[in-house]
């Protein structure tokens, strides 16, 4: 089945128009998918090379923490500001320039010696990286109609895992075969430049940019929320449809909870299994890879169910996923041990499988159903800022470390369960809103 094809009565003109539309949709989707992998190549290349990076440049653990923290802060805050810009500019230029700048930073980053410059430029890289997600969110809402967005969004979401795996494999290859360790920055930088050129050549801002009608009109699939008045200032649009829109806040809080669960279970799984449950050094790395790998089919299946069984409504599927996720968290903490290898694999895979779709659907598709198309990039940037700063930096990083240090692993996994319950609550609050826009 072609996921880019429309269903409607055909005549000679409509067949030609359909072919043009399908061609541009495939081209656009491939551009944002491959492009986001390119962004990941130029941001996930540092982590697998930290041991060599710190050794060659004489950087201690505290310095590494400052460098990575600089990225997190600029990335989180930058998402909101870049989202506001993305709603006003041509995405073709904006997103390609973000990847180009990030790639250029990578080309000279390994040659830097001054610690202040290392912090500054990796922080700048974080801001450049922040351009990607809001821009792609805008692209998806203009090229795909409301009832089909879930399927497309979750397919695109798999690019995050693919990009991470590609970056890790590339760094491992370069560290083994390249005569210069700085190739872990040079090669991703060069590849990023090529991908940025590809995105610039392939992307167009909206269907009308290439003489096609708006997708919601062509597909006869009305937008859930529309601007009440045309030619409204951006500030008034932001104020009404984001800042005082309660549903944006509900979904941002829910996404924050999901990020805490996702990264607390993933980033700390190696230490938990190695320190507390007696797994060896090789086994723990394998379990680390299980979760994101199973997240890919979990996200795609969730999007398929939303599109084909719930007419684009996300809340029912998200709630089912989150309820199963609760049991998966409990099962993993209870049964994880070398004596129960099968159950450990099962529950680790289940966490990855059932956390991915809620992350993508809440942070993308549901947002698009409670705000206007003209503010989608800003909404994505706002929710990403909240979830990244509070769910990731203060939550899954610092907060999780404090919970483990003060009260132990049981409290951390208990906190994950509580966050799932909070996410369920805030998704339930939006149930009526999503139902009303579906039936309107």
C-alpha positions in Angstrom: 0.0 0.0 0.0 1.3 3.4 -1.0 1.2 5.7 2.1 1.4 8.8 -0.1 -1.6 8.1 -2.3 -5.0 9.9 -2.0 -8.4 8.2 -2.3 -10.9 10.2 -4.4 -12.9 10.0 -7.7 -10.6 10.1 -10.6 -10.9 11.8 -14.0 -8.2 12.6 -16.5 -7.2 15.9 -14.8 -7.3 14.5 -11.3 -5.1 11.6 -12.2 -2.4 14.0 -13.5 -2.8 16.2 -10.4 -2.6 13.1 -8.2 0.6 12.0 -9.8 2.1 15.4 -9.2 0.9 15.5 -5.6 2.2 12.0 -4.9 5.5 12.8 -6.5 6.0 15.9 -4.4 4.9 14.2 -1.2 7.3 11.4 -1.6 10.1 13.9 -2.5 9.3 16.0 0.6 9.0 13.1 3.0 12.3 11.6 1.8 14.0 15.0 2.2 12.9 15.5 5.8 13.6 11.9 6.7 17.1 11.8 5.2 17.7 15.4 6.3 16.9 14.6 9.9 19.3 11.6 9.8 21.9 14.2 8.6 21.1 16.4 11.6 21.7 13.4 13.9 25.0 12.6 12.2 26.3 16.0 13.2 25.0 15.9 16.8 25.3 12.3 17.9 28.9 11.9 16.7 30.3 13.3 20.0 28.9 10.9 22.5 30.4 7.6 21.1 33.8 9.4 20.8 33.9 11.0 24.2 36.6 8.8 25.6 39.0 9.6 22.7 37.9 13.3 22.6 38.6 13.8 26.3 41.9 11.9 26.1 43.3 13.8 23.1 42.3 17.2 24.3 42.9 16.7 28.0 39.3 17.3 29.0 38.0 15.9 32.3 34.5 14.7 33.1 33.4 18.1 34.5 34.4 19.8 31.3 32.5 17.1 29.2 29.5 17.7 31.4 29.6 21.5 30.7 30.0 20.9 27.0 27.0 18.6 26.8 25.0 20.8 29.1 25.6 23.8 26.8 24.2 21.8 23.9 21.1 20.8 25.9 20.3 24.3 27.0 20.7 25.9 23.6 18.9 23.1 21.9 15.9 23.3 24.3 15.6 27.0 24.3 16.5 27.3 20.6 13.6 25.0 19.6 11.1 27.6 20.7 12.7 30.5 19.0 13.4 28.5 15.9 9.8 27.4 15.8 8.6 31.0 15.9 11.0 31.8 13.0 10.0 28.6 11.1 6.3 29.8 11.0 7.4 32.9 9.2 10.1 31.9 6.8 10.6 29.6 3.8 11.4 26.1 5.3 13.5 25.2 2.3 16.1 27.8 3.1 15.8 27.7 6.9 16.2 24.0 7.5 19.0 23.6 5.0 20.9 26.5 6.5 20.6 24.9 10.0 22.2 21.7 8.8 24.8 23.5 6.8 25.9 25.6 9.9 26.0 22.5 12.1 28.1 20.7 9.5 30.6 23.6 9.3 31.0 23.6 13.1 31.8 19.9 12.9 34.5 20.5 10.3 36.6 22.6 12.7 35.4 21.4 16.1 37.9 18.7 16.6 40.8 21.1 16.0 39.7 23.4 18.9 41.9 23.4 22.0 40.4 26.2 24.2 37.8 24.8 26.6 35.7 28.0 26.4 35.5 27.7 22.6 34.6 24.0 22.8 31.7 24.9 25.1 30.6 27.9 22.9 30.7 26.1 19.5 29.0 22.9 20.7 26.3 25.1 22.3 26.0 26.9 19.0 25.6 23.6 17.3 22.7 22.9 19.7 21.0 26.0 18.5 21.6 25.1 14.8 20.2 21.6 15.5 17.1 23.2 17.1 16.0 24.4 13.6 15.2 20.9 12.4 12.2 19.6 14.4 9.9 22.7 14.3 10.7 23.1 10.6 9.8 19.5 9.9 6.6 19.8 11.9 5.5 22.7 9.7 6.4 20.8 6.6 4.3 17.8 7.7 1.2 19.8 8.5 1.3 21.6 5.1 2.0 18.5 3.0 -0.2 15.9 4.8 -3.8 16.4 5.8 -5.1 15.9 9.4 -6.5 12.4 9.2 -3.2 10.9 7.7 -0.6 12.8 9.7 -0.2 10.2 12.4 1.0 7.6 10.0 3.4 9.9 8.2 4.7 11.5 11.5 5.5 8.1 13.1 7.3 6.9 9.9 9.3 10.1 10.0 10.0 9.6 13.8 11.9 6.5 13.0 14.6 8.7 11.4 15.7 9.6 15.0 16.7 6.0 15.7 18.1 5.5 12.2 20.2 8.6 12.6 21.5 7.6 16.0 22.5 4.1 14.8 24.2 5.5 11.7 26.1 8.1 13.8 27.3 5.4 16.2 28.3 3.0 13.4 30.1 5.7 11.5 32.1 6.8 14.6 33.0 3.2 15.4 34.3 2.7 11.8 36.3 6.0 11.8 37.9 5.4 15.2 39.0 1.9 14.0 40.2 2.8 10.5 41.0 6.5 10.2 44.5 7.7 11.0 43.1 10.9 12.5 40.5 10.7 15.3 39.2 14.1 14.2 37.5 12.3 11.3 34.6 11.7 13.7 33.9 15.4 13.1 35.2 15.9 9.6 33.3 13.1 7.9 29.9 13.9 9.5 30.5 17.5 8.7 31.1 16.7 5.0 28.1 14.4 4.8 26.0 17.0 6.5 26.9 19.6 3.9 25.9 17.1 1.1 22.6 16.4 2.9 21.9 20.1 3.4 22.3 20.7 -0.4 20.0 17.7 -1.0 17.4 19.2 1.3 17.6 22.6 -0.4 17.2 21.1 -3.8 14.3 18.7 -2.8 12.2 20.7 -0.4 9.5 23.3 -1.1 7.8 25.4 1.6 4.1 24.4 0.8 2.1 22.8 -1.9 1.1 26.2 -3.3 4.8 26.9 -3.8 4.7 24.4 -6.7 1.3 25.3 -8.0 -0.7 22.6 -6.0 -3.8 23.3 -4.0 -3.6 23.2 -0.1 -3.6 19.5 0.9 -6.6 19.8 3.2 -8.7 21.2 0.3 -7.4 18.7 -2.2 -7.9 15.7 0.2 -11.2 17.1 1.4 -10.0 16.8 5.0 -10.6 20.1 6.8 -8.1 21.5 9.3 -9.1 20.9 12.9 -8.5 24.5 13.9 -8.3 27.5 11.6 -7.5 31.2 12.1 -10.6 33.2 13.0 -9.2 36.2 11.3 -6.7 36.5 8.4 -3.7 38.8 8.5 -3.4 38.5 12.3 0.0 39.5 13.7 2.3 36.7 14.7 2.3 37.8 18.3 -1.5 37.6 18.5 -1.4 34.2 16.8 1.1 33.0 19.3 -0.8 34.4 22.3 -4.1 33.0 21.3 -3.2 29.6 19.9 -0.1 28.8 22.0 0.4 30.8 25.2 -3.2 30.9 26.4 -4.2 27.7 24.6 -4.7 25.3 27.6 -4.4 22.2 25.3 -0.9 23.2 24.2 0.1 23.3 27.9 -1.6 20.0 28.7 0.1 18.3 25.8 3.5 19.9 26.7 3.2 18.6 30.3 2.3 15.1 29.0 5.2 15.2 26.6 7.5 16.3 29.4 6.4 13.2 31.4 7.0 10.9 28.4 10.5 12.3 27.9 11.3 11.6 31.5 10.2 8.0 31.2 11.8 7.4 27.9 15.2 8.8 28.8 15.2 7.6 32.4 14.6 4.0 31.3 17.0 4.3 28.3 19.9 6.4 29.5 20.2 4.6 32.9 19.5 1.0 31.8 23.2 0.2 31.4 24.1 1.3 34.9 21.0 -0.3 36.5 21.6 -3.7 34.9 25.4 -3.6 35.5 25.5 -2.3 39.0 22.3 -3.7 40.5 21.3 -6.8 38.6 24.6 -8.4 37.7 24.7 -8.3 33.9 28.1 -8.2 32.3 29.5 -5.3 30.2 28.6 -6.8 26.8 25.0 -7.7 27.8 24.1 -4.2 29.1 25.1 -2.6 25.8 22.9 -5.0 24.0 19.9 -4.1 26.2 20.6 -0.4 25.6 20.1 -1.0 21.8 16.9 -3.1 22.3 14.7 -0.2 23.4 15.2 2.2 20.5 15.1 -0.6 18.0 11.7 -1.8 19.2 10.6 1.8 19.4 10.7 2.1 15.6 8.0 -0.5 14.9 6.1 0.6 18.0 5.8 4.2 16.7 4.9 3.1 13.2 2.2 0.7 14.3 0.7 3.4 16.6 0.5 5.8 13.7 -1.0 3.2 11.4 -3.7 2.4 14.0 -4.5 6.1 14.5 -4.8 6.7 10.8 -6.8 3.6 9.7 -8.9 2.9 12.8 -9.4 6.2 14.6 -9.6 8.7 11.7 -6.6 10.6 12.9 -7.6 10.7 16.6 -4.5 10.0 18.7 -5.9 9.9 22.3 -7.3 6.4 22.3 -4.2 4.8 21.0 -1.9 6.8 23.3 -3.9 5.8 26.3 -3.7 2.1 25.3 0.1 2.4 24.8 0.6 4.2 28.1 -1.4 1.6 30.1 0.7 -1.2 28.7 3.8 0.9 29.3 2.9 1.0 33.0 3.0 -2.8 33.2 6.2 -3.0 31.1 8.0 -0.6 33.6 6.8 -2.7 36.6 7.8 -5.9 34.9 11.2 -4.7 33.9 12.1 -3.5 37.4 10.7 -6.6 39.0 12.1 -9.4 36.7 15.3 -7.9 35.2 18.1 -10.3 36.1 20.5 -12.8 34.3 18.3 -15.6 35.6 15.3 -14.2 33.7 17.0 -13.2 30.5 13.9 -13.8 28.3 11.7 -11.6 30.6 14.3 -8.9 30.8 14.4 -8.8 27.0 10.7 -8.8 26.7 10.0 -6.0 29.2 13.0 -3.8 27.8 11.6 -4.2 24.3 8.1 -3.5 25.6 9.2 -0.2 27.2 10.8 0.9 23.9 7.9 -0.2 21.9 5.1 1.4 23.9 6.9 4.7 24.8 7.8 5.8 21.2 4.3 6.3 19.7 3.1 8.5 22.6 6.2 10.6 22.2 5.7 11.2 18.5 1.9 11.4 18.6 1.7 13.8 21.5 4.6 15.9 20.4 3.5 16.2 16.8 0.1 15.0 15.7 -2.0 16.0 18.7 -0.4 19.4 18.8 -1.4 19.9 15.2 -5.0 19.1 16.1 -5.3 21.7 18.9 -3.6 24.7 17.2 -3.7 26.4 13.8 -1.5 25.4 10.9 0.1 28.8 10.9 1.5 28.3 14.4 2.5 24.6 14.2 6.3 25.2 14.2 6.0 27.5 17.2 3.8 24.9 19.0 6.3 22.2 18.3 9.1 24.4 19.5 7.3 25.4 22.6 6.4 21.8 23.7 9.9 20.6 22.8 11.5 23.4 24.9 9.3 22.4 27.9 9.9 18.7 27.5 13.7 19.0 26.8 14.5 21.4 29.6 12.2 19.8 32.3 11.7 16.3 31.1 15.2 15.7 29.9 17.8 18.1 31.4 16.3 18.6 34.9 14.3 15.3 34.9 15.9 12.3 33.3 19.5 13.7 33.7 19.8 15.6 37.0 16.6 14.5 38.6 17.1 10.8 37.9 20.6 11.0 39.3 19.4 12.6 42.5 16.6 10.0 42.9 19.1 7.1 42.4 21.6 8.6 44.8 19.2 9.5 47.6 16.6 6.8 47.4 17.7 4.1 45.0 16.5 2.5 41.7 13.1 1.5 43.0 12.2 5.2 43.5 13.4 6.1 39.9 11.2 3.4 38.3 8.3 4.4 40.6 8.8 8.0 39.4 8.6 6.7 35.8 5.3 5.0 36.6 3.9 8.2 38.3 4.9 10.2 35.1 3.0 7.7 32.9 -0.1 8.3 35.1 0.3 12.0 34.8 0.7 11.7 31.0 -2.5 9.6 30.9 -4.3 12.3 32.9 -3.3 15.2 30.6 -4.1 13.2 27.5 -7.5 12.4 28.9 -8.1 16.2 29.4 -7.6 16.7 25.6 -9.9 13.8 24.7 -13.0 15.9 24.3 -11.1 18.6 22.4 -9.7 16.1 19.9 -13.2 14.5 19.5 -14.8 17.9 18.9 -12.3 18.8 16.1 -12.7 15.3 14.5 -16.5 15.6 14.4 -16.7 19.3 13.4 
